[in-house]
């Protein structure tokens, strides 16, 4: 569990996913936990990942704190809804939903390649406009944030996904910020790491009250996640964005295959 948490923590901090994409399959398939218990433990590990990585990204001024906290208001509300929905669904339905989301996100990230904003260039006129509007308050110093309304709506869905599937919501937040809102991928992953801890906390409360969090599993897994997330966040700036994108897609496709097998009852 410690070793699996270590790997999940590295991937989670590098890709802004919280590690849940690996933790849930690890606990469900290798350690034979029920899917709901695996999701509950995963949410605890997502909180740990966020705590370990967020400080590093803020210190290096990579994450967009204003944007993250704005979107998180919507994600936390969605997480409470998702936590309640999860206990009304069959595990195979949850696995199927997990797989569909993973495939869609992987295809979107693999096919759509918008040009990265030039971080060395001057801010756009929109980004430096009068600061009395909602949109202008979350602009980055060297890039323009767009479609804030659509991003906020998608954040509600990210919160639902976080609590329903135990993935921290980063699987939705990173593509939305990058592809829809025009945030550079490296900034999107860093900002997601800020948000996922709060989102996961909202969902974890529901699982804790339902008795679906196993302390003896959460402890060692979270320990490994903390070490991995610390390592990943401190080396992220040395990794090419294209490699981050490729890692993202590979992990999504692999996990989707495993979840499809779970949904159809394959051994």
C-alpha positions as CSV (number, residue, x, y, z in Angstrom):
1,X,0.0,0.0,0.0
2,X,2.9,2.4,0.8
3,X,4.5,1.6,-2.6
4,X,1.3,2.0,-4.5
5,X,0.6,5.3,-2.7
6,X,4.1,6.5,-3.6
7,X,3.5,6.0,-7.3
8,X,0.0,7.4,-7.1
9,X,1.3,10.5,-5.3
10,X,4.0,11.2,-7.9
11,X,1.5,10.9,-10.8
12,X,-1.2,12.8,-8.9
13,X,1.0,15.8,-8.1
14,X,2.5,15.9,-11.6
15,X,-0.8,15.7,-13.4
16,X,-3.0,17.5,-10.9
17,X,-5.2,14.4,-10.4
18,X,-4.7,13.7,-6.7
19,X,-3.6,10.1,-7.4
20,X,-7.2,8.7,-7.2
21,X,-6.9,7.3,-10.7
22,X,-4.4,4.8,-9.5
23,X,-5.4,4.4,-5.9
24,X,-9.0,3.3,-6.6
25,X,-8.0,0.5,-9.0
26,X,-5.1,-0.5,-6.8
27,X,-7.3,-0.9,-3.7
28,X,-10.2,-2.4,-5.6
29,X,-8.3,-4.9,-7.8
30,X,-5.2,-5.7,-5.9
31,X,-6.4,-5.5,-2.2
32,X,-10.0,-6.5,-3.0
33,X,-11.7,-3.6,-1.2
34,X,-15.2,-2.8,-2.2
35,X,-15.4,0.0,-4.7
36,X,-17.0,2.4,-2.2
37,X,-14.4,1.7,0.4
38,X,-11.6,2.2,-2.2
39,X,-13.2,5.5,-3.2
40,X,-13.4,6.6,0.5
41,X,-9.7,5.9,1.1
42,X,-8.8,7.5,-2.2
43,X,-10.5,10.8,-1.1
44,X,-8.3,10.8,2.0
45,X,-5.2,10.3,-0.2
46,X,-6.3,13.1,-2.5
47,X,-6.4,15.5,0.5
48,X,-2.8,14.4,1.4
49,X,-1.6,14.9,-2.2
50,X,-3.1,18.4,-2.3
51,X,-1.5,19.3,1.0
52,X,1.9,18.1,0.0
53,X,1.9,19.7,-3.5
54,X,0.0,22.9,-3.1
55,X,2.5,24.7,-0.9
56,X,5.3,24.0,-3.4
57,X,3.3,25.2,-6.4
58,X,2.2,28.4,-4.5
59,X,5.8,29.1,-3.4
60,X,7.0,28.9,-7.0
61,X,4.0,31.0,-8.2
62,X,2.9,28.4,-10.7
63,X,-0.6,28.0,-9.4
64,X,-3.4,30.6,-10.0
65,X,-4.8,30.9,-6.4
66,X,-7.6,33.3,-7.3
67,X,-8.9,31.1,-10.1
68,X,-8.5,27.9,-8.0
69,X,-10.5,29.3,-5.1
70,X,-13.2,30.7,-7.4
71,X,-13.8,27.4,-9.1
72,X,-13.5,25.5,-5.8
73,X,-16.7,27.2,-4.5
74,X,-18.6,25.2,-7.2
75,X,-16.5,22.0,-6.9
76,X,-17.2,21.7,-3.1
77,X,-20.9,22.0,-3.7
78,X,-20.7,19.3,-6.4
79,X,-18.7,17.0,-4.1
80,X,-21.5,17.0,-1.5
81,X,-24.0,16.1,-4.1
82,X,-21.7,13.3,-5.5
83,X,-21.1,11.8,-2.1
84,X,-24.9,11.4,-1.6
85,X,-25.4,10.0,-5.1
86,X,-22.7,7.4,-4.7
87,X,-24.5,5.3,-2.1
88,X,-27.6,5.1,-4.3
89,X,-25.8,3.5,-7.2
90,X,-24.7,-0.1,-7.9
91,X,-20.9,-0.5,-8.0
92,X,-21.0,-1.7,-11.6
93,X,-22.7,1.5,-12.6
94,X,-20.1,3.5,-10.8
95,X,-17.3,1.6,-12.6
96,X,-19.0,2.1,-15.9
97,X,-19.3,5.9,-15.3
98,X,-15.7,6.0,-14.3
99,X,-14.7,4.3,-17.5
100,X,-16.8,6.5,-19.8
101,X,-15.3,9.7,-18.1
102,X,-11.8,8.4,-18.5
103,X,-12.1,7.5,-22.2
104,X,-13.7,10.9,-23.0
105,X,-11.1,12.8,-21.2
106,X,-8.2,10.8,-22.7
107,X,-9.5,11.4,-26.2
108,X,-10.0,15.1,-25.6
109,X,-6.5,15.6,-24.3
110,X,-5.0,13.5,-27.1
111,X,-6.8,15.2,-30.0
112,X,-7.1,18.8,-29.0
113,X,-3.8,20.6,-28.8
114,X,-4.4,24.4,-28.5
115,X,-1.2,26.4,-28.6
116,X,0.3,27.2,-25.3
117,X,0.2,30.9,-24.4
118,X,3.6,32.5,-24.6
119,X,4.6,33.0,-20.9
120,X,7.3,35.4,-21.8
121,X,4.9,37.8,-23.6
122,X,3.1,40.7,-22.1
123,X,-0.4,40.2,-20.6
124,X,-3.3,40.7,-23.1
125,X,-5.6,43.7,-22.9
126,X,-8.3,41.5,-21.5
127,X,-6.1,40.2,-18.8
128,X,-5.1,43.7,-17.7
129,X,-8.5,45.3,-18.0
130,X,-10.1,47.1,-15.1
131,X,-10.2,44.8,-12.1
132,X,-13.9,45.4,-11.3
133,X,-15.2,42.3,-13.1
134,X,-15.3,38.6,-12.1
135,X,-13.2,37.5,-15.0
136,X,-10.5,40.0,-14.7
137,X,-9.9,39.1,-11.1
138,X,-8.7,35.6,-11.9
139,X,-6.4,36.4,-14.9
140,X,-2.9,35.2,-14.8
141,X,0.1,37.5,-15.1
142,X,1.1,36.2,-18.5
143,X,-2.0,34.5,-19.9
144,X,-5.7,35.1,-20.4
145,X,-8.4,33.1,-18.6
146,X,-11.5,32.8,-20.7
147,X,-15.0,31.1,-20.4
148,X,-15.1,31.5,-16.6
149,X,-18.8,30.7,-16.6
150,X,-18.4,27.4,-18.4
151,X,-15.5,26.6,-16.2
152,X,-17.5,27.2,-13.1
153,X,-20.3,25.0,-14.3
154,X,-17.8,22.2,-15.2
155,X,-16.4,22.6,-11.7
156,X,-19.7,21.5,-10.2
157,X,-19.5,18.4,-12.3
158,X,-15.9,17.9,-11.2
159,X,-17.0,18.0,-7.6
160,X,-19.7,15.3,-8.3
161,X,-17.1,13.2,-10.1
162,X,-14.7,13.6,-7.2
163,X,-17.0,12.2,-4.5
164,X,-18.6,9.7,-6.8
165,X,-15.4,8.2,-8.1
166,X,-12.7,9.2,-5.6
167,X,-10.5,11.0,-8.1
168,X,-10.3,14.5,-6.6
169,X,-12.0,16.1,-9.6
170,X,-8.6,16.8,-11.3
171,X,-9.6,14.6,-14.1
172,X,-12.2,17.2,-15.1
173,X,-10.5,20.3,-13.8
174,X,-7.2,20.0,-15.6
175,X,-8.8,19.5,-19.1
176,X,-11.4,22.2,-18.5
177,X,-8.9,24.8,-17.4
178,X,-6.5,23.9,-20.2
179,X,-8.8,23.2,-23.1
180,X,-11.8,25.4,-22.3
181,X,-10.4,28.3,-20.2
182,X,-7.0,28.7,-22.0
183,X,-4.8,28.1,-18.9
184,X,-1.3,26.6,-19.7
185,X,-1.2,22.9,-18.8
186,X,1.5,23.4,-16.2
187,X,-0.5,26.1,-14.5
188,X,-3.7,24.0,-14.8
189,X,-2.1,21.0,-13.0
190,X,-0.7,23.2,-10.3
191,X,-4.0,25.0,-9.7
192,X,-5.8,21.7,-9.7
193,X,-3.5,20.5,-6.9
194,X,-4.7,23.5,-4.8
195,X,-8.4,22.6,-5.4
196,X,-8.6,18.9,-5.1
197,X,-7.9,18.8,-1.4
198,X,-10.9,21.0,-0.6
199,X,-13.1,19.1,-3.1
200,X,-12.1,15.7,-1.7
201,X,-12.7,16.9,1.9
202,X,-16.3,17.7,1.1
203,X,-16.8,14.3,-0.3
204,X,-14.8,12.4,2.3
205,X,-17.1,13.8,5.0
206,X,-20.0,11.8,3.5
207,X,-18.0,8.6,3.2
208,X,-16.7,9.0,6.8
209,X,-20.3,9.4,8.2
210,X,-21.2,6.3,6.2
211,X,-18.4,4.2,7.7
212,X,-16.7,3.6,4.2
213,X,-13.2,4.8,5.2
214,X,-10.9,2.1,6.4
215,X,-8.2,3.6,8.7
216,X,-5.8,0.7,8.4
217,X,-5.9,1.0,4.7
218,X,-5.9,4.9,4.5
219,X,-2.9,5.2,6.8
220,X,-0.2,3.4,4.9
221,X,-1.6,4.4,1.5
222,X,-1.7,8.1,2.5
223,X,1.9,7.9,3.9
224,X,3.1,6.7,0.5
225,X,1.0,9.3,-1.3
226,X,2.5,12.1,0.8
227,X,6.1,11.1,-0.1
228,X,5.2,10.7,-3.8
229,X,3.4,14.0,-4.0
230,X,6.2,15.8,-2.4
231,X,8.7,14.3,-4.8
232,X,6.4,14.9,-7.8
233,X,5.7,18.5,-7.1
234,X,9.4,19.4,-6.7
235,X,10.3,17.8,-10.0
236,X,7.3,18.9,-12.1
237,X,9.0,22.0,-13.4
238,X,11.7,19.9,-15.0
239,X,9.3,17.8,-17.1
240,X,8.2,18.8,-20.6
241,X,4.5,19.7,-21.0
242,X,4.2,17.1,-23.8
243,X,5.4,14.4,-21.5
244,X,2.8,15.5,-18.9
245,X,0.1,15.2,-21.6
246,X,1.3,11.8,-22.7
247,X,1.4,10.5,-19.1
248,X,-2.1,11.8,-18.6
249,X,-3.5,10.0,-21.6
250,X,-1.8,6.7,-20.9
251,X,-2.9,6.6,-17.3
252,X,-6.5,7.4,-18.3
253,X,-6.7,4.7,-20.9
254,X,-5.2,2.0,-18.7
255,X,-7.6,2.8,-15.8
256,X,-10.6,2.9,-18.2
257,X,-9.8,-0.6,-19.4
258,X,-9.7,-1.8,-15.8
259,X,-13.0,-0.1,-14.9
260,X,-14.7,-1.5,-18.0
261,X,-13.7,-5.0,-16.9
262,X,-15.2,-4.3,-13.5
263,X,-18.4,-2.9,-14.9
264,X,-19.0,-6.0,-17.1
265,X,-18.0,-8.4,-14.3
266,X,-14.9,-9.7,-16.0
267,X,-12.5,-11.7,-13.6
